[in-house]
Structures are given as C-alpha cells and as structure tokens.
Amino acid sequence: MIPESAVQKFRESLRGQTFCPSEAGYDAARTVPNAMIDRRPAVIARCSGAADVIACVRFAREHDALVAVRGGGHSVAGKSVCDNGLMIDLSAMKGIRVDPVRRTVRAEAGLKLGEFDRETQAFGLATTLGLVPNTGISGLTLGGGFGNLMAKYGLALDNLIGVDVVTADGGLITANASENEDLFWGVRGSSGNLGIVTSLEYRLHEVGPVVGGAVLYPVAKTKEVLNFCREYAQSLPDEIVIQGGGFSTPEGVPVFAVAACYCGSSPSEGEKLLQPLRNFGPPIADMISETTYLQMQSFFEPFFPPGRHTYVKSNFLRALSDEAIATMAKWAGTSPSPTTFAPFVEHWHGAATRVAVTDTAFPHRQNSWNFMAWSTWSNPADSDKNIQWTRQIWDAMSPFLIDGSYVNYVSDEGDSFARAAYGPNYDRLVALKNKYDPTNFFRMNHNIKPSQAATA
Ligand SMILES: Cc1cc2nc3c(=O)[nH]c(=O)nc-3n(C[C@H](O)[C@H](O)[C@H](O)COP(=O)(O)OP(=O)(O)OC[C@H]3O[C@@H](n4cnc5c(N)ncnc54)[C@H](O)[C@@H]3O)c2cc1C
C-alpha cells in the first residue's frame, strides 16, 4: 500500500490528470477494448509528456509499485492495465510533426493509427502501421507492426529512425542508429520490456491512392480459396499484401474472405494484379476498389468495436501445406460466435521478410503465413465455450506451426511462450534487460526476465 499522503503529493506534481478508485473518470480510464480484462490500478496517471512519465517511474520505484504502460490499450492480453500499482497512461500524448521534405515524422506515444495516418496523409505520406485505426502506434510498433505497406516498406518497426525512452532508473535517453544503438536494436521487437517510449521518429513514403478491399466466398469454398491464395501469393509483388479468413457477415452468413491492398504508384496496374482474386470463384461479394489510403486503413474498423470479449491464439505456419489447408477448411464456419475471425491467415512477404533475423529484436522474418484464431463475443456467459473452441482449433493447427509467436497477437501465454516468441534474439534481449532493467521493473508485457531476477 502506498501511503495516501505520498499519492497526493505525486498527483499534485504531475501536469496530466490522475484517477484513483471511486473517482469520476477512473472506470473509463482503466477500461481497455478487450472486455475480458477487468483490472483496478491503485492510481492511473494520464501523462502530459515525458516529464510526467519520468515522475511516474520515480514514484513507482520509490514505493515498489507494479507498473503497467498504456499506449492505445489494444493488447489482447491486457498488458496495459494492472491490478493495484500504477497505470502509466500515455493516451493523452498525441503530439505529431511531419517533415515533408525529409519525409520523416516525430510522433508521441499516445497516438492511434488513425490519428497518425491522418496527419501524414495530409502530405501524401504514410508508413507501415496496422489495419485497425484505434490501435496504438507504440504497442504496435514496439512489437512489430504488420500492415498494408509491410511488403513494400517493411514492418512498422523497420521504419523507426529513433525513439526517446524513459528507462527503469527514471532517466530519459534517445536511442537510434548512432546513440544507444544496443537499446535501439532491442526496442524494435521487445514490446515495452526495456523502457517507456515517449516519442517515435519514423521514415515516411509517398502513398495513395490504393486499390483494396475484400472478396467474399461461401465458407464451403475455404479449401479452394486457400489453395488459390497459396498459388497467387507466390508471384505477388511487394506492392500487394493479402490476408484471408473465415467470419460471418452482419446478416449471419458464414464466409471465407480474402482482403488485399495494392499500394503502388499505378492504380490501373493494381486493378490488373488483383483481378485474379475476383476471377477465381465467383465471389459472393466483391468490395475491392480504388480508394484513398485513409479509407483503406479504416476498412476493418467496423469488425473490431471496443467492448467485445477477445481471446486470440496465433503463430506462424511452417508452410501453407495441403494438410494445414484441409484442417482450416474443416474448422471454418464452426465458431460459436458470429463475430470471430478464424481460421485466419496473413501473408508476410517482401521488405518485411528481407530483414535479417538478428538485425532487430523482432525475429519473425522467414515464415510466409501467420495463422490466427481471433475469437470475439459479446456475452460474458459465452466465454467458456468460445475459449474452448479457440483452444480446440489451436490444438488442431498446432502440428503445422513453428515454435514462438508474434507477441502482438496473443492472449497471455506465460514465460515459456515469451522465450519462444523472441526466438534466437532472446539471449541478447536478456543481456539488454540486465543492463537497462535489471530488477524487471517493466514486466507487464510478454516478459523477458533479466537473469538476476530469474535467479532470485
Ligand atoms: C482490433 C485489433 C487489431 C489489430 N491489428 C493489428 C495489425 O493490423 N497489425 C499488427 O501488427 N498488430 C495488430 N494488432 C495487435 C497490436 O499491434 C497489439 O495489440 C499492440 O500491442 C497494440 O498496441 P497498443 O499501444 O494499442 O496497446 P497497449 O495495450 O497499450 O500496449 C501493448 C504493450 O505494449 C506496451 N506499450 C505500449 N506503449 C508503450 C510505450 N510507449 N512504451 C513502452 N511500452 C509500451 C504496453 O505496456 C503493453 O505491454 C491488433 C490488435 C487489435 C486488438
């Protein structure tokens, strides 16, 4: 328990708002989009800038308080909110400045993808971010960052030029290719383990208009669609990113959809390259068209409203083999919830897969297909059956999956999961954890344990 007088003094020292239990705004501030997560921090500090973040770290250290860091709050594992302890909420830190001449942007850590894209698109520029505008840029980038531009320009973290980081001792340092290079290597993939990133600088690229959307097929065609995707993906240029998955339309019709985006400079060429997706079939709905990049980035938003219960299992396939396809076809359309996306596959290729495994802390550069069972439902009484179904499809798919997942996509899986998720970069990350966070102060994440703390 932190003495009330110390909490009071701390609150008065900050420029940003704070919330304690039973106060107005507390419940809204502790709520994250995944309704499965219901945690109650002792104090929530909505920081106004790096000075508040530094004050939070020093306060938590002094009182030995557990710390959770919230960017956009989209971690399905709920890592951005803790019971008791201090929730360091960055969501009010939304400063952003685009340099259209250098094609760079400096963005504060509380921005969401939609807010970031809007500012950069004012100059016809963009960088790789994810597919749902409400997701936070910082959690997404620090863990990886798959999105429509990743085959052309790399993952979100591949576009980072540098970051400002508040470290576990309460100092603020810059990490980039020439300052604190070891930390810069580590923050690109270690998902908040090494410190609190207060601002991020990214490279930007000329983007838009794009050609994209989705085509829907009857769920009974899942096997044929996945077979087609495997063939089609073999010759895809870097300008195109595709994904496919089972879900139900708002009318309750189970379908298997393929979503695609072409981000190159010639929309007519994009139309031509995407034509095979529409010719195969015929689809029961065709929503692919030339559109703005901002519209494309909002395409999936209606499918992921906040407040649903969410449970996710995900990992890369060794290959999109006949057996893996047959298993997915068997499970497609069987989820107990019409809002679930599963089975689902993302195709990873191009620039994101041309980076060496050890060039950044993010290790997943070699496998082309990422499998997901992204289960969501509205009624808490349905939790057991949906979690059980997700685990069953996961067990069925397990023989086809590698060890170690993409940290951004999974519900909490514990220590052995975290070790496998960082792959061959794990030992180097432990050495960085020993250097920058030897007491494991930052542990509300897919945690890399410092060796001292592990021994203790
Ligand atoms: C609906 C939905 C759609 C998604 N779509 C995509 C997608 O298209 N592509 C993709 O790659 N991923 C996607 N994701 C996964 C997403 O990248 C992760 O959930 C990511 O962690 C979200 O970041 P956040 O800042 O919103 O989350 P938060 O929950 O705030 O943070 C996630 C983790 O990062 C840490 N963290 C956050 N900000 C900081 C910071 N500034 N400094 C240090 N640590 C920090 C937190 O402590 C926590 O451990 C999606 C998730 C959801 C729920």
The ligand as an SDF file (V2000), in Angstrom:
LIG
                    3D

 53 58  0  0  0  0  0  0  0  0999 V2000
   -8.5250   -4.9090  -33.0440 C   0  0  0  0  0  0  0  0  0  0  0  0
   -7.0460   -5.1260  -33.1530 C   0  0  0  0  0  0  0  0  0  0  0  0
   -6.4260   -5.0350  -34.3990 C   0  0  0  0  0  0  0  0  0  0  0  0
   -5.0570   -5.2070  -34.5240 C   0  0  0  0  0  0  0  0  0  0  0  0
   -4.4700   -5.1200  -35.7750 N   0  0  0  0  0  0  0  0  0  0  0  0
   -3.1360   -5.2780  -35.8840 C   0  0  0  0  0  0  0  0  0  0  0  0
   -2.4960   -5.1680  -37.1490 C   0  0  0  0  0  0  0  0  0  0  0  0
   -3.1350   -4.9250  -38.1610 O   0  0  0  0  0  0  0  0  0  0  0  0
   -1.1580   -5.3540  -37.2230 N   0  0  0  0  0  0  0  0  0  0  0  0
   -0.4100   -5.6400  -36.1180 C   0  0  0  0  0  0  0  0  0  0  0  0
    0.7920   -5.8050  -36.2450 O   0  0  0  0  0  0  0  0  0  0  0  0
   -0.9960   -5.7340  -34.9080 N   0  0  0  0  0  0  0  0  0  0  0  0
   -2.3300   -5.5740  -34.7720 C   0  0  0  0  0  0  0  0  0  0  0  0
   -2.9070   -5.7100  -33.5470 N   0  0  0  0  0  0  0  0  0  0  0  0
   -2.0870   -6.0590  -32.3970 C   0  0  0  0  0  0  0  0  0  0  0  0
   -1.4730   -4.8060  -31.8180 C   0  0  0  0  0  0  0  0  0  0  0  0
   -0.3280   -4.4880  -32.5540 O   0  0  0  0  0  0  0  0  0  0  0  0
   -1.0580   -5.0380  -30.3670 C   0  0  0  0  0  0  0  0  0  0  0  0
   -2.1950   -5.3440  -29.6200 O   0  0  0  0  0  0  0  0  0  0  0  0
   -0.3510   -3.8320  -29.8020 C   0  0  0  0  0  0  0  0  0  0  0  0
    0.2560   -4.2220  -28.6030 O   0  0  0  0  0  0  0  0  0  0  0  0
   -1.3000   -2.6890  -29.5630 C   0  0  0  0  0  0  0  0  0  0  0  0
   -0.6220   -1.5460  -29.1450 O   0  0  0  0  0  0  0  0  0  0  0  0
   -1.3460   -0.5250  -28.1630 P   0  0  0  0  0  0  0  0  0  0  0  0
   -0.4110    0.5900  -27.9050 O   0  0  0  0  0  0  0  0  0  0  0  0
   -2.7090   -0.2310  -28.6400 O   0  0  0  0  0  0  0  0  0  0  0  0
   -1.5260   -1.4850  -26.9010 O   0  0  0  0  0  0  0  0  0  0  0  0
   -1.2620   -1.3800  -25.3550 P   0  0  0  0  0  0  0  0  0  0  0  0
   -2.1690   -2.4100  -24.7820 O   0  0  0  0  0  0  0  0  0  0  0  0
   -1.3690   -0.0030  -24.8340 O   0  0  0  0  0  0  0  0  0  0  0  0
    0.2410   -1.8530  -25.2360 O   0  0  0  0  0  0  0  0  0  0  0  0
    0.6910   -3.1330  -25.6500 C   0  0  0  0  0  0  0  0  0  0  0  0
    2.0070   -3.4700  -24.9280 C   0  0  0  0  0  0  0  0  0  0  0  0
    2.9890   -2.5070  -25.2840 O   0  0  0  0  0  0  0  0  0  0  0  0
    3.4010   -1.7720  -24.1400 C   0  0  0  0  0  0  0  0  0  0  0  0
    3.4930   -0.3620  -24.5180 N   0  0  0  0  0  0  0  0  0  0  0  0
    2.5460    0.3840  -25.1390 C   0  0  0  0  0  0  0  0  0  0  0  0
    3.0190    1.6070  -25.3890 N   0  0  0  0  0  0  0  0  0  0  0  0
    4.2800    1.6340  -24.9040 C   0  0  0  0  0  0  0  0  0  0  0  0
    5.2900    2.6280  -24.8700 C   0  0  0  0  0  0  0  0  0  0  0  0
    5.0990    3.8130  -25.4020 N   0  0  0  0  0  0  0  0  0  0  0  0
    6.4670    2.3120  -24.2950 N   0  0  0  0  0  0  0  0  0  0  0  0
    6.6960    1.0900  -23.7790 C   0  0  0  0  0  0  0  0  0  0  0  0
    5.7690    0.1040  -23.7850 N   0  0  0  0  0  0  0  0  0  0  0  0
    4.5820    0.3830  -24.3550 C   0  0  0  0  0  0  0  0  0  0  0  0
    2.3250   -1.9870  -23.0890 C   0  0  0  0  0  0  0  0  0  0  0  0
    2.8100   -1.8680  -21.7920 O   0  0  0  0  0  0  0  0  0  0  0  0
    1.8900   -3.4090  -23.4090 C   0  0  0  0  0  0  0  0  0  0  0  0
    2.7810   -4.3350  -22.8350 O   0  0  0  0  0  0  0  0  0  0  0  0
   -4.2770   -5.5150  -33.3910 C   0  0  0  0  0  0  0  0  0  0  0  0
   -4.9000   -5.6340  -32.1300 C   0  0  0  0  0  0  0  0  0  0  0  0
   -6.2710   -5.4370  -32.0100 C   0  0  0  0  0  0  0  0  0  0  0  0
   -6.9180   -5.5930  -30.6640 C   0  0  0  0  0  0  0  0  0  0  0  0
  1  2  1  0
  2  3  1  0
  2 52  2  0
  3  4  2  0
  4  5  1  0
  4 50  1  0
  5  6  2  0
  6  7  1  0
  6 13  1  0
  7  8  2  0
  7  9  1  0
  9 10  1  0
 10 11  2  0
 10 12  1  0
 12 13  2  0
 13 14  1  0
 14 15  1  0
 14 50  1  0
 15 16  1  0
 16 17  1  0
 16 18  1  0
 18 19  1  0
 18 20  1  0
 20 21  1  0
 20 22  1  0
 22 23  1  0
 23 24  1  0
 24 25  2  0
 24 26  1  0
 24 27  1  0
 27 28  1  0
 28 29  2  0
 28 30  1  0
 28 31  1  0
 31 32  1  0
 32 33  1  0
 33 34  1  0
 33 48  1  0
 34 35  1  0
 35 36  1  0
 35 46  1  0
 36 37  1  0
 36 45  1  0
 37 38  2  0
 38 39  1  0
 39 40  1  0
 39 45  2  0
 40 41  1  0
 40 42  2  0
 42 43  1  0
 43 44  2  0
 44 45  1  0
 46 47  1  0
 46 48  1  0
 48 49  1  0
 50 51  2  0
 51 52  1  0
 52 53  1  0
M  END
$$$$
